[in-house]
Amino acid sequence: MPNVFGTIIHLLQVLEVTNVSTVVEQIVAISKKEVVDILKLSLVSKTPLTDFILKKKHFYDEFEKKKNQFEFNNGEETSEESRQMIVKVLQRKSTGEFLFVEGGVDFIDFLFSFLTFPL
C-alpha cells in the first residue's frame, strides 16, 4: 500500500493548509448506483464528487433534473449491502473543499471498469 500519510501531508502543503484543525475527515459509504450517479454528475459539474457528497444545491439540482435522461444497466441485482463501498474523504471545514479521497480496491476497480471499452 502506498504511503497514504505522506501523500496527505504533501497534498496539504500543496493546498497551503497550515492549520490542520481546519480539516475534517469523513467516511462515506457509496453504493455502486451512487457511483453511477457521480459519473452522471460529472457531465454537468467540474467537482462531481464534492457536489454529490455535499449535495451542493446548484449542481445537484441540475443533476436531478437531468438524472432521468440517462439510463444504465448494471447487470443482475444484488443485495444493497454487497453493493456498498467505503470512501474516506479529507475535507477543508471552511470551504467544504475535498482535499483527499481514499477508496478501497473495490471502489477503484469499479471506477476503472468504466474506462474499459469493448472492441
C-alpha positions as YAML, in Angstrom:
chain: A
units: angstrom
residues:
- id: 1
  name: MET
  ca: [0.00, 0.00, 0.00]
- id: 2
  name: PRO
  ca: [1.36, 3.46, -0.84]
- id: 3
  name: ASN
  ca: [2.38, 5.89, 1.88]
- id: 4
  name: VAL
  ca: [-1.04, 7.49, 2.35]
- id: 5
  name: PHE
  ca: [0.05, 9.64, 5.30]
- id: 6
  name: GLY
  ca: [2.97, 11.07, 3.35]
- id: 7
  name: THR
  ca: [0.71, 11.75, 0.40]
- id: 8
  name: ILE
  ca: [-1.79, 13.56, 2.61]
- id: 9
  name: ILE
  ca: [0.94, 15.71, 4.18]
- id: 10
  name: HIS
  ca: [2.31, 16.62, 0.75]
- id: 11
  name: LEU
  ca: [-1.18, 17.41, -0.54]
- id: 12
  name: LEU
  ca: [-1.91, 19.63, 2.46]
- id: 13
  name: GLN
  ca: [1.33, 21.53, 1.80]
- id: 14
  name: VAL
  ca: [0.46, 21.99, -1.88]
- id: 15
  name: LEU
  ca: [-3.02, 23.26, -0.95]
- id: 16
  name: GLU
  ca: [-1.42, 25.64, 1.56]
- id: 17
  name: VAL
  ca: [-3.24, 24.21, 4.58]
- id: 18
  name: THR
  ca: [-1.33, 25.49, 7.60]
- id: 19
  name: ASN
  ca: [-3.83, 24.69, 10.35]
- id: 20
  name: VAL
  ca: [-4.81, 21.02, 10.48]
- id: 21
  name: SER
  ca: [-7.82, 21.81, 12.69]
- id: 22
  name: THR
  ca: [-9.46, 23.37, 9.61]
- id: 23
  name: VAL
  ca: [-9.63, 19.92, 8.02]
- id: 24
  name: VAL
  ca: [-12.18, 17.21, 8.80]
- id: 25
  name: GLU
  ca: [-12.13, 13.54, 7.79]
- id: 26
  name: GLN
  ca: [-15.36, 11.87, 6.73]
- id: 27
  name: ILE
  ca: [-16.05, 8.24, 5.95]
- id: 28
  name: VAL
  ca: [-18.76, 7.94, 3.34]
- id: 29
  name: ALA
  ca: [-20.47, 4.74, 2.16]
- id: 30
  name: ILE
  ca: [-21.12, 4.94, -1.59]
- id: 31
  name: SER
  ca: [-23.17, 2.31, -3.39]
- id: 32
  name: LYS
  ca: [-22.49, 1.26, -6.97]
- id: 33
  name: LYS
  ca: [-25.67, 3.07, -8.01]
- id: 34
  name: GLU
  ca: [-24.34, 6.25, -6.41]
- id: 35
  name: VAL
  ca: [-21.02, 5.85, -8.26]
- id: 36
  name: VAL
  ca: [-23.01, 5.82, -11.49]
- id: 37
  name: ASP
  ca: [-24.82, 8.95, -10.28]
- id: 38
  name: ILE
  ca: [-21.45, 10.61, -9.59]
- id: 39
  name: LEU
  ca: [-20.30, 9.75, -13.11]
- id: 40
  name: LYS
  ca: [-23.52, 11.25, -14.49]
- id: 41
  name: LEU
  ca: [-23.00, 14.35, -12.36]
- id: 42
  name: SER
  ca: [-19.53, 14.69, -13.87]
- id: 43
  name: LEU
  ca: [-21.29, 15.64, -17.10]
- id: 44
  name: VAL
  ca: [-22.60, 18.88, -15.54]
- id: 45
  name: SER
  ca: [-20.03, 19.65, -12.81]
- id: 46
  name: LYS
  ca: [-16.28, 20.17, -12.55]
- id: 47
  name: THR
  ca: [-16.33, 18.82, -8.97]
- id: 48
  name: PRO
  ca: [-18.82, 15.92, -9.11]
- id: 49
  name: LEU
  ca: [-17.64, 14.02, -6.01]
- id: 50
  name: THR
  ca: [-17.74, 17.12, -3.82]
- id: 51
  name: ASP
  ca: [-21.08, 18.23, -5.26]
- id: 52
  name: PHE
  ca: [-22.62, 14.78, -4.83]
- id: 53
  name: ILE
  ca: [-21.49, 14.14, -1.27]
- id: 54
  name: LEU
  ca: [-22.12, 17.67, -0.03]
- id: 55
  name: LYS
  ca: [-25.29, 17.94, -2.14]
- id: 56
  name: LYS
  ca: [-24.29, 21.38, -3.40]
- id: 57
  name: LYS
  ca: [-27.55, 22.90, -4.48]
- id: 58
  name: HIS
  ca: [-26.70, 24.37, -7.88]
- id: 59
  name: PHE
  ca: [-25.08, 21.33, -9.49]
- id: 60
  name: TYR
  ca: [-27.11, 18.78, -7.58]
- id: 61
  name: ASP
  ca: [-30.40, 20.35, -8.73]
- id: 62
  name: GLU
  ca: [-29.07, 20.41, -12.30]
- id: 63
  name: PHE
  ca: [-28.19, 16.74, -11.96]
- id: 64
  name: GLU
  ca: [-31.58, 15.80, -10.52]
- id: 65
  name: LYS
  ca: [-33.31, 17.47, -13.49]
- id: 66
  name: LYS
  ca: [-31.19, 15.53, -15.99]
- id: 67
  name: LYS
  ca: [-30.92, 12.30, -13.98]
- id: 68
  name: ASN
  ca: [-33.77, 10.53, -15.74]
- id: 69
  name: GLN
  ca: [-32.31, 11.28, -19.19]
- id: 70
  name: PHE
  ca: [-29.56, 8.72, -18.55]
- id: 71
  name: GLU
  ca: [-30.17, 5.01, -18.35]
- id: 72
  name: PHE
  ca: [-27.61, 2.41, -17.30]
- id: 73
  name: ASN
  ca: [-27.97, -1.33, -16.89]
- id: 74
  name: ASN
  ca: [-25.80, -2.63, -14.05]
- id: 75
  name: GLY
  ca: [-26.41, -6.30, -14.74]
- id: 76
  name: GLU
  ca: [-28.11, -8.59, -12.27]
- id: 77
  name: GLU
  ca: [-29.34, -7.15, -9.00]
- id: 78
  name: THR
  ca: [-27.55, -7.98, -5.77]
- id: 79
  name: SER
  ca: [-28.25, -7.11, -2.18]
- id: 80
  name: GLU
  ca: [-27.72, -3.46, -1.22]
- id: 81
  name: GLU
  ca: [-25.14, -4.44, 1.42]
- id: 82
  name: SER
  ca: [-22.86, -6.14, -1.11]
- id: 83
  name: ARG
  ca: [-23.08, -3.07, -3.37]
- id: 84
  name: GLN
  ca: [-21.63, -0.60, -0.84]
- id: 85
  name: MET
  ca: [-18.06, 0.67, -0.79]
- id: 86
  name: ILE
  ca: [-16.30, 2.78, 1.83]
- id: 87
  name: VAL
  ca: [-14.55, 6.00, 0.80]
- id: 88
  name: LYS
  ca: [-12.55, 8.20, 3.22]
- id: 89
  name: VAL
  ca: [-12.64, 11.92, 2.49]
- id: 90
  name: LEU
  ca: [-10.36, 14.63, 3.88]
- id: 91
  name: GLN
  ca: [-12.25, 17.91, 3.70]
- id: 92
  name: ARG
  ca: [-11.43, 21.55, 4.46]
- id: 93
  name: LYS
  ca: [-14.00, 22.79, 7.01]
- id: 94
  name: SER
  ca: [-14.08, 26.42, 5.91]
- id: 95
  name: THR
  ca: [-14.83, 25.86, 2.21]
- id: 96
  name: GLY
  ca: [-16.08, 22.27, 2.17]
- id: 97
  name: GLU
  ca: [-13.45, 21.53, -0.48]
- id: 98
  name: PHE
  ca: [-12.27, 17.90, -0.74]
- id: 99
  name: LEU
  ca: [-8.52, 17.75, -0.25]
- id: 100
  name: PHE
  ca: [-8.01, 13.99, -0.45]
- id: 101
  name: VAL
  ca: [-10.17, 10.93, -1.17]
- id: 102
  name: GLU
  ca: [-9.10, 7.39, -0.31]
- id: 103
  name: GLY
  ca: [-11.07, 4.41, -1.55]
- id: 104
  name: GLY
  ca: [-10.61, 0.70, -1.26]
- id: 105
  name: VAL
  ca: [-9.66, -1.63, -4.08]
- id: 106
  name: ASP
  ca: [-13.32, -2.39, -4.79]
- id: 107
  name: PHE
  ca: [-14.11, 1.32, -5.28]
- id: 108
  name: ILE
  ca: [-11.10, 1.92, -7.53]
- id: 109
  name: ASP
  ca: [-11.76, -1.24, -9.57]
- id: 110
  name: PHE
  ca: [-15.36, -0.18, -10.01]
- id: 111
  name: LEU
  ca: [-14.34, 3.30, -11.20]
- id: 112
  name: PHE
  ca: [-11.74, 1.88, -13.59]
- id: 113
  name: SER
  ca: [-14.31, -0.54, -15.01]
- id: 114
  name: PHE
  ca: [-15.96, 2.50, -16.62]
- id: 115
  name: LEU
  ca: [-12.77, 3.19, -18.57]
- id: 116
  name: THR
  ca: [-12.85, -0.13, -20.43]
- id: 117
  name: PHE
  ca: [-14.35, -0.25, -23.89]
- id: 118
  name: PRO
  ca: [-15.29, -3.48, -25.65]
- id: 119
  name: LEU
  ca: [-13.62, -3.93, -29.05]
...
